[in-house]
Amino acid sequence: MKNYLQEMIKRKDLLFYLVKSGLKAEHRNSWLGYFWWLLDPLLNVLVYYFLVVIILRRDDIPNFPLFLVIGLVVWRCISSSINSSSKSIMRYSSIINQVYLPKSIFPLSFTLTQLFNFAFGFVVIAIFLAIYRVMPGWEAVFLPFIILVQTVFLLAVGLFLGYITVFVRDIDNLITYVTRIFFYASPIIWAGGRLGGTGFAWVIDYNPIAIIVTSYRDVLMYKDLPDFLGLFIILLLSSAVVVYMLYYYSKNEHKIIKSL
């Protein structure tokens, strides 16, 4: 395990290169290029605002567009990271078969790439905060902690899925449906309080994505403290998974090469 971590540190230049190339490749052939990092969350807000407010006529949430943009920006980072990191090792199979590299670098690089995209999403959130004249309170100092929890959580999921997908290729197709379930089971486009008294409140209480999204809204919109207990539990469990997966990678990487 120690030697494996030292090998990863030696390959930090490769990690930086993978993140940089991933950022360049994401919109390399598009006409608007990196502007899509800002335009994508804006278009998502327009689509869901039309669906929820105009068609379904559910506009009982104050500053609903701001509510939407926070949820959608966070969700975009989570879903993109899960989808890309799950296919990360398969994507670089040609390199892996030729040169020895710590395989965990690839899920890590895709997670960090989406974290950079997430930073651009915060520009959109800041614009909506200014439009609706919502000034975050001192509770915003906990924003880095929420980002840390989200990053460790995504890294844990990415390391696990990146390894499993090598051996069970159907996982790649299944992830599409699983992420869709989590989208509608999390308060992305609806308020979590609506499940109170329905018998489904556990969907919010035990859903890590719901806890993370709600924590962002608490500190940015409502000047409230985030759910520290939920966040600490997510951080603790995710950290344990990351450590275990790194150990597992160090002992079983030869299986990845054989499968590829």
C-alpha positions as CSV (number, residue, x, y, z in Angstrom):
1,M,0.0,0.0,0.0
2,K,2.8,2.4,0.9
3,N,4.7,1.6,-2.2
4,Y,1.6,2.0,-4.3
5,L,0.9,5.5,-2.8
6,Q,4.5,6.5,-3.5
7,E,4.1,5.3,-7.1
8,M,1.0,7.5,-7.4
9,I,2.9,10.5,-6.1
10,K,5.7,9.9,-8.6
11,R,3.0,9.9,-11.4
12,K,1.6,13.3,-10.3
13,D,2.7,14.8,-13.6
14,L,0.6,12.2,-15.4
15,L,-2.4,13.1,-13.2
16,F,-2.0,16.8,-14.1
17,Y,-1.8,15.9,-17.8
18,L,-4.9,13.7,-17.7
19,V,-6.9,16.5,-16.0
20,K,-5.6,19.1,-18.5
21,S,-6.3,16.9,-21.5
22,G,-9.7,16.0,-20.2
23,L,-10.7,19.6,-19.9
24,K,-9.5,20.3,-23.4
25,A,-11.1,17.3,-24.9
26,E,-14.6,17.9,-23.4
27,H,-15.6,20.6,-25.9
28,R,-12.7,20.4,-28.3
29,N,-14.8,20.1,-31.4
30,S,-17.7,22.4,-30.4
31,W,-18.2,25.8,-31.8
32,L,-18.8,27.5,-28.4
33,G,-16.0,25.6,-26.7
34,Y,-15.6,26.2,-23.0
35,F,-18.5,28.6,-23.0
36,W,-20.7,25.4,-22.7
37,W,-19.5,25.1,-19.1
38,L,-21.5,28.2,-18.4
39,L,-24.3,27.7,-20.9
40,D,-25.1,24.1,-20.0
41,P,-26.4,24.9,-16.4
42,L,-28.3,27.9,-17.8
43,L,-30.1,25.9,-20.4
44,N,-30.9,23.2,-17.8
45,V,-32.5,25.8,-15.6
46,L,-34.6,27.1,-18.4
47,V,-35.8,23.6,-19.3
48,Y,-36.8,22.5,-15.8
49,Y,-38.3,25.9,-15.0
50,F,-40.5,25.5,-18.0
51,L,-41.4,22.0,-17.0
52,V,-42.1,22.6,-13.3
53,V,-43.5,26.1,-13.3
54,I,-45.1,26.5,-16.7
55,I,-46.4,23.0,-17.3
56,L,-46.8,21.5,-13.8
57,R,-47.6,24.9,-12.3
58,R,-45.5,24.2,-9.2
59,D,-44.0,27.6,-8.2
60,D,-44.5,27.4,-4.4
61,I,-40.7,27.7,-3.8
62,P,-39.4,31.2,-3.3
63,N,-36.6,32.2,-5.8
64,F,-37.3,28.9,-7.6
65,P,-34.8,29.6,-10.5
66,L,-32.0,30.0,-7.9
67,F,-33.2,26.9,-6.1
68,L,-33.0,25.1,-9.4
69,V,-29.6,26.3,-10.5
70,I,-27.9,25.3,-7.3
71,G,-29.4,21.8,-7.5
72,L,-28.7,21.4,-11.2
73,V,-25.1,22.6,-11.0
74,V,-24.3,20.3,-8.1
75,W,-26.1,17.4,-9.8
76,R,-24.3,18.0,-13.1
77,C,-20.9,17.6,-11.3
78,I,-22.0,14.5,-9.5
79,S,-23.6,12.7,-12.5
80,S,-20.8,13.7,-14.9
81,S,-18.1,12.5,-12.4
82,I,-19.8,9.2,-11.8
83,N,-20.4,8.5,-15.5
84,S,-16.9,9.5,-16.6
85,S,-14.9,7.9,-13.8
86,S,-16.7,4.6,-14.2
87,K,-15.4,4.4,-17.8
88,S,-12.0,5.9,-17.0
89,I,-9.9,2.7,-16.9
90,M,-11.6,1.3,-20.0
91,R,-10.9,4.6,-21.9
92,Y,-7.2,4.3,-21.4
93,S,-6.9,0.5,-21.8
94,S,-4.4,0.9,-24.7
95,I,-2.0,2.8,-22.5
96,I,-2.5,0.5,-19.5
97,N,-1.6,-2.5,-21.6
98,Q,1.7,-1.0,-22.7
99,V,3.1,0.8,-19.6
100,Y,2.7,0.2,-15.9
101,L,0.7,2.9,-14.2
102,P,-1.3,3.0,-11.0
103,K,-4.8,2.3,-12.3
104,S,-6.5,4.4,-9.6
105,I,-5.0,7.5,-11.2
106,F,-7.6,7.4,-14.0
107,P,-10.8,7.6,-11.8
108,L,-9.0,10.2,-9.8
109,S,-8.2,12.3,-12.9
110,F,-11.8,12.2,-14.1
111,T,-13.1,13.3,-10.7
112,L,-10.8,16.2,-10.6
113,T,-11.7,17.2,-14.1
114,Q,-15.3,17.5,-13.2
115,L,-14.4,19.5,-10.1
116,F,-12.8,22.1,-12.4
117,N,-16.1,22.2,-14.4
118,F,-17.9,22.6,-11.1
119,A,-16.0,25.8,-10.4
120,F,-17.5,27.3,-13.6
121,G,-20.9,26.3,-12.4
122,F,-20.4,28.5,-9.3
123,V,-20.1,31.4,-11.7
124,V,-23.7,30.7,-12.8
125,I,-24.8,30.4,-9.2
126,A,-23.2,33.7,-8.3
127,I,-25.1,35.3,-11.2
128,F,-28.4,34.0,-10.0
129,L,-27.6,35.1,-6.4
130,A,-27.0,38.6,-7.7
131,I,-30.2,38.6,-9.8
132,Y,-32.4,37.6,-6.9
133,R,-30.4,39.7,-4.4
134,V,-29.6,36.9,-2.1
135,M,-26.5,37.5,-0.1
136,P,-25.1,34.4,1.6
137,G,-24.4,34.8,5.3
138,W,-21.4,33.8,7.4
139,E,-22.5,30.2,7.0
140,A,-20.9,30.3,3.5
141,V,-17.5,29.6,5.3
142,F,-18.6,26.0,5.3
143,L,-18.7,25.8,1.5
144,P,-15.2,24.4,1.2
145,F,-16.1,21.6,3.6
146,I,-19.1,20.7,1.6
147,I,-17.0,20.7,-1.6
148,L,-14.5,18.4,0.2
149,V,-17.2,16.0,1.3
150,Q,-18.6,15.9,-2.3
151,T,-15.1,15.3,-3.8
152,V,-14.2,12.5,-1.4
153,F,-17.7,10.9,-2.0
154,L,-17.2,11.1,-5.8
155,L,-13.7,9.7,-5.6
156,A,-15.0,6.7,-3.6
157,V,-17.7,6.0,-6.1
158,G,-15.4,6.5,-9.0
159,L,-12.7,4.2,-7.7
160,F,-15.3,1.5,-7.1
161,L,-17.1,1.8,-10.4
162,G,-13.9,2.2,-12.4
163,Y,-12.7,-1.1,-11.1
164,I,-16.0,-3.0,-11.3
165,T,-16.7,-1.8,-14.9
166,V,-13.5,-3.5,-16.2
167,F,-15.0,-6.9,-15.2
168,V,-18.7,-6.3,-15.6
169,R,-19.2,-4.2,-18.7
170,D,-22.9,-4.0,-18.3
171,I,-22.4,-1.7,-15.3
172,D,-21.8,1.1,-17.8
173,N,-25.3,0.8,-19.1
174,L,-26.8,0.3,-15.7
175,I,-25.3,3.5,-14.3
176,T,-27.5,5.5,-16.7
177,Y,-30.6,4.3,-15.0
178,V,-29.2,4.4,-11.5
179,T,-28.2,8.0,-11.8
180,R,-31.7,8.8,-13.3
181,I,-33.3,7.2,-10.2
182,F,-31.0,9.3,-7.9
183,F,-31.9,12.4,-9.8
184,Y,-35.6,12.0,-9.2
185,A,-35.1,10.7,-5.6
186,S,-33.1,13.8,-4.7
187,P,-34.4,17.3,-4.2
188,I,-32.8,18.6,-7.4
189,I,-36.0,20.1,-9.0
190,W,-38.3,19.7,-6.0
191,A,-38.1,20.5,-2.3
192,G,-37.2,17.7,0.1
193,G,-39.8,18.8,2.7
194,R,-42.6,17.6,0.4
195,L,-41.9,14.0,1.5
196,G,-42.6,14.8,5.2
197,G,-45.4,12.7,6.5
198,T,-45.6,10.5,3.3
199,G,-43.5,7.7,4.7
200,F,-40.7,8.4,2.2
201,A,-38.7,10.9,4.3
202,W,-36.0,8.3,4.5
203,V,-35.2,9.0,0.8
204,I,-33.9,12.3,1.9
205,D,-32.4,11.3,5.3
206,Y,-30.3,8.5,3.9
207,N,-29.5,9.8,0.4
208,P,-26.0,11.3,0.3
209,I,-26.7,13.3,-2.9
210,A,-29.8,14.8,-1.2
211,I,-27.7,15.7,1.9
212,I,-25.0,17.4,-0.2
213,V,-27.4,19.3,-2.5
214,T,-29.5,20.5,0.5
215,S,-26.3,21.6,2.3
216,Y,-25.3,23.8,-0.6
217,R,-28.8,25.5,-0.6
218,D,-28.6,25.9,3.2
219,V,-25.4,27.9,3.2
220,L,-26.0,29.8,-0.1
221,M,-29.8,30.5,-0.1
222,Y,-31.2,30.2,3.4
223,K,-28.3,31.4,5.6
224,D,-28.6,28.2,7.6
225,L,-26.0,25.7,8.8
226,P,-25.6,22.5,6.7
227,D,-26.4,19.0,7.9
228,F,-23.1,18.4,9.7
229,L,-24.0,15.0,11.0
230,G,-25.0,13.8,7.5
231,L,-21.9,15.4,5.9
232,F,-19.5,13.9,8.5
233,I,-21.0,10.4,8.0
234,I,-20.6,10.7,4.2
235,L,-17.0,11.9,4.6
236,L,-16.2,9.1,7.1
237,L,-17.7,6.3,5.0
238,S,-16.3,7.7,1.7
239,S,-12.8,8.1,3.2
240,A,-13.0,4.5,4.3
241,V,-14.0,3.3,0.9
242,V,-11.2,5.4,-0.8
243,V,-8.6,3.9,1.5
244,Y,-9.9,0.4,1.0
245,M,-10.1,0.8,-2.8
246,L,-6.6,2.1,-3.0
247,Y,-5.4,-0.9,-1.0
248,Y,-7.5,-3.2,-3.2
249,Y,-6.1,-1.6,-6.4
250,S,-2.6,-2.2,-5.1
251,K,-3.2,-5.9,-4.6
252,N,-5.4,-6.6,-7.7
253,E,-4.2,-4.4,-10.5
254,H,-2.8,-7.5,-12.3
255,K,-6.4,-8.6,-12.7
256,I,-7.3,-5.4,-14.6
257,I,-4.5,-6.0,-17.1
258,K,-5.7,-9.6,-17.7
259,S,-9.3,-8.5,-18.2
260,L,-8.3,-5.8,-20.6
